[in-house]
Amino acid sequence: MNYYIVIPSHNEEKFISLTLQSLVEQTVLPTKAVIVNDNSTDTTAAIVLAFAQKHPWISLVNKTSDAIHLPGSKVIQAFQKGLETLDDHYDLIVKADADLIFPSNYFEIIIQHFQSDEKIGMVGGFAYIEKNGDWILENLTDKDHIRGAFKAYRKATFEQIGGLKPAMGWDTVDELLCKFYNWKVVTDETLKVKHLKPTGANYNKTARYKQGEAFYSLGYGFFITSIASLKLAMRKGKPLLFIDYIRGFWRAKSANKPLLVTKEQAQFIRNYRWKKMKKKLF
């Protein structure tokens, strides 16, 4: 199985060489790696080009977009730009961030998972952040969720879910649609990815309502949104974020924003979420 990897990057000169070095050291190399330089004002592009000279499977794509860092839309638009430069002669497509260090056998193990069962649609490891000199689990999500920082998709799955949605919530809706189409999502706790920049470090104040909007756009409805918002705010150690998330939900609802899913998919998602919640409660 071969894989292509697309890495959106914006002002990542501190970390991108570490990410690319960890790719170069993989026991199974990518067939192609496209790094999308999204409006960087630092030396990101130069660092990527230096790697590309030594490793012909690495390429750089430049993109100019709004400098405002809003979660979701900007990064997926950059991913899309990179994807457009690739052919479709791949078995797996990977979206990764530019601030990661992958263990050297990461993609070898990922491929083994996909080969073990043709119904597996997505596979990923776990993100670890540095705290007081130790690498600890970045515990923002359930153990059965693959973090947006590193997503590997089977080609057929990626095509059936319609690729990635350029909106916050893209890295949840992809998994829910996987389940809607009866694909399996697999997480491997032995695969520990170092996440060099904690999630959300660059988000500005205008982004804080986006999480609630995302819950709305996934078709959650108010009750499930309330539970999900409370859980996430507590996990982040900032209980008052709950209020921002709920405000974001009502803003999106009153503006009648379009959902990221069809009515049928939204119904499936609500039922799936309810089942998961009941399982935990009882």
KOLMI-148219 format. One record per residue (C-alpha): residue number from 1; z, y, x. Coordinates in nm, 3 decimals. Last residue first. Layout:
BEGIN
TORGU  nudren        Z        Y        X
TORGU     NUM        Z        Y        X
...
% end
This chain:
BEGIN
TORGU  nudren        Z        Y        X
TORGU     282    3.226    0.300   -2.511
TORGU     281    3.179    0.656   -2.389
TORGU     280    2.938    0.576   -2.106
TORGU     279    2.718    0.350   -2.318
TORGU     278    2.728    0.604   -2.603
TORGU     277    2.592    0.872   -2.368
TORGU     276    2.309    0.651   -2.242
TORGU     275    2.208    0.553   -2.594
TORGU     274    2.214    0.917   -2.706
TORGU     273    1.992    1.018   -2.412
TORGU     272    1.735    0.749   -2.498
TORGU     271    1.730    0.850   -2.865
TORGU     270    1.682    1.216   -2.770
TORGU     269    1.404    1.125   -2.525
TORGU     268    1.223    0.903   -2.781
TORGU     267    1.231    1.187   -3.036
TORGU     266    1.098    1.431   -2.774
TORGU     265    0.817    1.184   -2.686
TORGU     264    0.710    1.163   -3.051
TORGU     263    0.722    1.540   -3.088
TORGU     262    0.508    1.579   -2.773
TORGU     261    0.663    1.683   -2.441
TORGU     260    0.700    1.992   -2.221
TORGU     259    0.807    2.187   -2.531
TORGU     258    0.649    2.520   -2.627
TORGU     257    0.881    2.821   -2.646
TORGU     256    0.992    2.923   -2.995
TORGU     255    1.135    3.252   -2.862
TORGU     254    1.452    3.172   -3.059
TORGU     253    1.464    2.824   -2.904
TORGU     252    1.402    2.944   -2.548
TORGU     251    1.671    3.210   -2.575
TORGU     250    1.906    2.962   -2.743
TORGU     249    1.871    2.713   -2.455
TORGU     248    1.908    2.981   -2.188
TORGU     247    2.225    3.108   -2.354
TORGU     246    2.362    2.751   -2.351
TORGU     245    2.282    2.721   -1.978
TORGU     244    2.439    3.058   -1.900
TORGU     243    2.758    2.963   -2.089
TORGU     242    2.785    2.629   -1.907
TORGU     241    2.748    2.814   -1.576
TORGU     240    3.107    2.926   -1.642
TORGU     239    3.232    2.580   -1.534
TORGU     238    3.118    2.629   -1.172
TORGU     237    3.214    2.316   -0.974
TORGU     236    2.849    2.206   -0.961
TORGU     235    2.945    1.879   -1.129
TORGU     234    3.139    2.076   -1.391
TORGU     233    2.835    2.292   -1.473
TORGU     232    2.613    1.980   -1.487
TORGU     231    2.843    1.794   -1.729
TORGU     230    2.893    2.095   -1.953
TORGU     229    2.519    2.160   -1.970
TORGU     228    2.435    1.794   -2.046
TORGU     227    2.693    1.783   -2.327
TORGU     226    2.574    2.112   -2.479
TORGU     225    2.206    2.018   -2.438
TORGU     224    2.270    1.688   -2.621
TORGU     223    2.418    1.883   -2.913
TORGU     222    2.155    2.160   -2.916
TORGU     221    1.833    1.956   -2.918
TORGU     220    1.712    1.759   -2.615
TORGU     219    1.339    1.827   -2.661
TORGU     218    1.272    1.844   -2.286
TORGU     217    1.181    2.213   -2.329
TORGU     216    1.530    2.288   -2.465
TORGU     215    1.699    2.126   -2.164
TORGU     214    1.466    2.325   -1.938
TORGU     213    1.550    2.650   -2.115
TORGU     212    1.918    2.574   -2.054
TORGU     211    1.844    2.519   -1.685
TORGU     210    1.635    2.836   -1.668
TORGU     209    1.920    3.064   -1.771
TORGU     208    2.040    3.088   -1.410
TORGU     207    1.698    3.165   -1.266
TORGU     206    1.714    3.540   -1.322
TORGU     205    2.024    3.544   -1.100
TORGU     204    1.839    3.420   -0.793
TORGU     203    1.784    3.063   -0.679
TORGU     202    1.770    3.015   -0.302
TORGU     201    2.063    2.779   -0.250
TORGU     200    1.973    2.586   -0.567
TORGU     199    2.009    2.245   -0.407
TORGU     198    2.191    2.243   -0.073
TORGU     197    1.971    2.301    0.235
TORGU     196    1.948    2.025    0.495
TORGU     195    1.915    1.733    0.253
TORGU     194    1.960    1.423    0.470
TORGU     193    1.802    1.125    0.295
TORGU     192    2.012    0.810    0.259
TORGU     191    1.815    0.502    0.154
TORGU     190    2.076    0.228    0.102
TORGU     189    2.149    0.358   -0.248
TORGU     188    1.801    0.263   -0.369
TORGU     187    1.689    0.416   -0.699
TORGU     186    1.430    0.249   -0.923
TORGU     185    1.255    0.390   -1.231
TORGU     184    1.075    0.127   -1.442
TORGU     183    0.762    0.203   -1.642
TORGU     182    0.762    0.145   -2.018
TORGU     181    0.546    0.445   -2.120
TORGU     180    0.845    0.632   -2.268
TORGU     179    1.051    0.524   -1.965
TORGU     178    0.806    0.692   -1.729
TORGU     177    0.800    0.988   -1.967
TORGU     176    1.176    1.023   -1.923
TORGU     175    1.135    1.000   -1.545
TORGU     174    0.869    1.274   -1.530
TORGU     173    1.065    1.487   -1.779
TORGU     172    1.361    1.498   -1.542
TORGU     171    1.188    1.622   -1.227
TORGU     170    0.970    1.865   -1.426
TORGU     169    1.284    2.017   -1.584
TORGU     168    1.198    2.363   -1.457
TORGU     167    0.830    2.420   -1.519
TORGU     166    0.495    2.334   -1.357
TORGU     165    0.474    1.984   -1.514
TORGU     164    0.399    1.700   -1.270
TORGU     163    0.117    1.451   -1.321
TORGU     162    0.003    1.356   -1.672
TORGU     161    0.262    1.081   -1.732
TORGU     160   -0.022    0.826   -1.726
TORGU     159   -0.174    0.957   -1.401
TORGU     158    0.152    0.944   -1.205
TORGU     157    0.226    0.600   -1.347
TORGU     156   -0.116    0.461   -1.245
TORGU     155   -0.075    0.609   -0.893
TORGU     154    0.273    0.467   -0.841
TORGU     153    0.508    0.759   -0.788
TORGU     152    0.742    0.861   -0.503
TORGU     151    0.975    1.158   -0.560
TORGU     150    1.176    1.328   -0.289
TORGU     149    1.342    1.667   -0.343
TORGU     148    1.324    1.628   -0.722
TORGU     147    1.612    1.379   -0.701
TORGU     146    1.561    1.033   -0.842
TORGU     145    1.796    0.956   -1.134
TORGU     144    1.972    0.621   -1.184
TORGU     143    2.282    0.731   -0.988
TORGU     142    2.345    1.019   -1.228
TORGU     141    2.294    1.371   -1.098
TORGU     140    2.454    1.648   -0.893
TORGU     139    2.641    1.435   -0.637
TORGU     138    2.498    1.547   -0.306
TORGU     137    2.636    1.234   -0.132
TORGU     136    2.825    1.321    0.187
TORGU     135    2.713    1.367    0.547
TORGU     134    3.016    1.459    0.754
TORGU     133    3.059    1.754    0.995
TORGU     132    3.268    1.960    0.755
TORGU     131    3.014    1.907    0.476
TORGU     130    2.655    1.809    0.543
TORGU     129    2.444    1.712    0.244
TORGU     128    2.318    1.368    0.138
TORGU     127    2.034    1.302   -0.107
TORGU     126    1.974    0.950   -0.243
TORGU     125    1.673    0.718   -0.231
TORGU     124    1.362    0.712   -0.448
TORGU     123    1.125    0.493   -0.650
TORGU     122    0.894    0.556   -0.947
TORGU     121    0.661    0.341   -1.158
TORGU     120    0.801   -0.009   -1.118
TORGU     119    0.608   -0.229   -1.362
TORGU     118    0.412   -0.395   -1.080
TORGU     117    0.732   -0.546   -0.941
TORGU     116    0.820   -0.629   -0.578
TORGU     115    0.531   -0.430   -0.429
TORGU     114    0.676   -0.101   -0.553
TORGU     113    1.015   -0.186   -0.400
TORGU     112    0.858   -0.290   -0.069
TORGU     111    0.669    0.041   -0.057
TORGU     110    0.995    0.238   -0.086
TORGU     109    1.146    0.021    0.191
TORGU     108    0.861    0.103    0.433
TORGU     107    0.877    0.464    0.314
TORGU     106    1.238    0.512    0.423
TORGU     105    1.234    0.299    0.741
TORGU     104    1.279    0.598    0.976
TORGU     103    1.554    0.761    0.766
TORGU     102    1.411    1.075    0.607
TORGU     101    1.529    1.419    0.720
TORGU     100    1.473    1.679    0.452
TORGU      99    1.418    2.055    0.429
TORGU      98    1.046    2.077    0.348
TORGU      97    1.075    1.913    0.006
TORGU      96    0.886    1.601   -0.098
TORGU      95    0.630    1.497   -0.359
TORGU      94    0.495    1.147   -0.294
TORGU      93    0.180    0.980   -0.428
TORGU      92    0.147    0.602   -0.409
TORGU      91   -0.158    0.373   -0.406
TORGU      90   -0.398    0.629   -0.257
TORGU      89   -0.773    0.676   -0.254
TORGU      88   -0.758    0.964   -0.504
TORGU      87   -0.897    1.235   -0.276
TORGU      86   -0.667    1.515   -0.161
TORGU      85   -0.715    1.895   -0.149
TORGU      84   -0.623    1.934   -0.518
TORGU      83   -0.287    1.766   -0.450
TORGU      82   -0.191    2.046   -0.212
TORGU      81   -0.253    2.316   -0.473
TORGU      80   -0.068    2.106   -0.731
TORGU      79    0.237    2.085   -0.503
TORGU      78    0.230    2.466   -0.472
TORGU      77    0.216    2.500   -0.851
TORGU      76    0.498    2.245   -0.863
TORGU      75    0.718    2.454   -0.631
TORGU      74    0.659    2.777   -0.818
TORGU      73    0.716    2.634   -1.167
TORGU      72    1.032    2.439   -1.103
TORGU      71    1.303    2.673   -0.988
TORGU      70    1.210    3.039   -0.974
TORGU      69    1.184    3.184   -0.625
TORGU      68    1.029    3.529   -0.658
TORGU      67    0.768    3.576   -0.382
TORGU      66    0.478    3.545   -0.627
TORGU      65    0.206    3.322   -0.493
TORGU      64   -0.029    3.294   -0.198
TORGU      63   -0.118    2.943   -0.089
TORGU      62   -0.211    2.809    0.253
TORGU      61   -0.291    2.441    0.305
TORGU      60   -0.189    2.265    0.625
TORGU      59   -0.285    1.911    0.727
TORGU      58   -0.108    1.608    0.875
TORGU      57   -0.310    1.284    0.911
TORGU      56   -0.455    1.421    1.238
TORGU      55   -0.118    1.398    1.417
TORGU      54   -0.100    1.593    1.744
TORGU      53   -0.289    1.900    1.627
TORGU      52   -0.131    1.870    1.281
TORGU      51    0.219    1.897    1.434
TORGU      50    0.133    2.231    1.600
TORGU      49   -0.034    2.343    1.275
TORGU      48    0.287    2.273    1.081
TORGU      47    0.497    2.483    1.321
TORGU      46    0.245    2.770    1.306
TORGU      45    0.246    2.766    0.924
TORGU      44    0.628    2.781    0.900
TORGU      43    0.653    3.072    1.150
TORGU      42    0.797    3.327    0.903
TORGU      41    0.654    3.526    0.612
TORGU      40    0.575    3.220    0.401
TORGU      39    0.345    3.270    0.099
TORGU      38    0.341    2.905   -0.002
TORGU      37    0.251    2.697    0.303
TORGU      36    0.148    2.371    0.141
TORGU      35    0.202    2.078    0.377
TORGU      34   -0.039    1.793    0.313
TORGU      33    0.047    1.451    0.454
TORGU      32   -0.221    1.180    0.458
TORGU      31   -0.217    0.807    0.525
TORGU      30    0.162    0.835    0.546
TORGU      29    0.315    0.636    0.832
TORGU      28    0.497    0.303    0.785
TORGU      27    0.780    0.268    1.042
TORGU      26    0.832    0.643    0.993
TORGU      25    0.884    0.848    1.312
TORGU      24    0.607    1.102    1.235
TORGU      23    0.767    1.155    0.893
TORGU      22    1.110    1.229    1.048
TORGU      21    0.939    1.471    1.288
TORGU      20    0.778    1.645    0.991
TORGU      19    1.114    1.698    0.820
TORGU      18    1.284    1.816    1.140
TORGU      17    0.992    2.053    1.213
TORGU      16    1.022    2.188    0.858
TORGU      15    1.389    2.284    0.886
TORGU      14    1.449    2.629    1.031
TORGU      13    1.088    2.744    0.987
TORGU      12    1.110    2.677    0.611
TORGU      11    0.989    3.013    0.480
TORGU      10    0.822    2.860    0.171
TORGU       9    0.715    2.496    0.174
TORGU       8    0.549    2.257   -0.073
TORGU       7    0.526    1.906    0.078
TORGU       6    0.257    1.666   -0.049
TORGU       5    0.268    1.301    0.063
TORGU       4   -0.009    1.040    0.040
TORGU       3    0.080    0.673    0.038
TORGU       2   -0.084    0.344    0.132
TORGU       1    0.000    0.000    0.000
% end
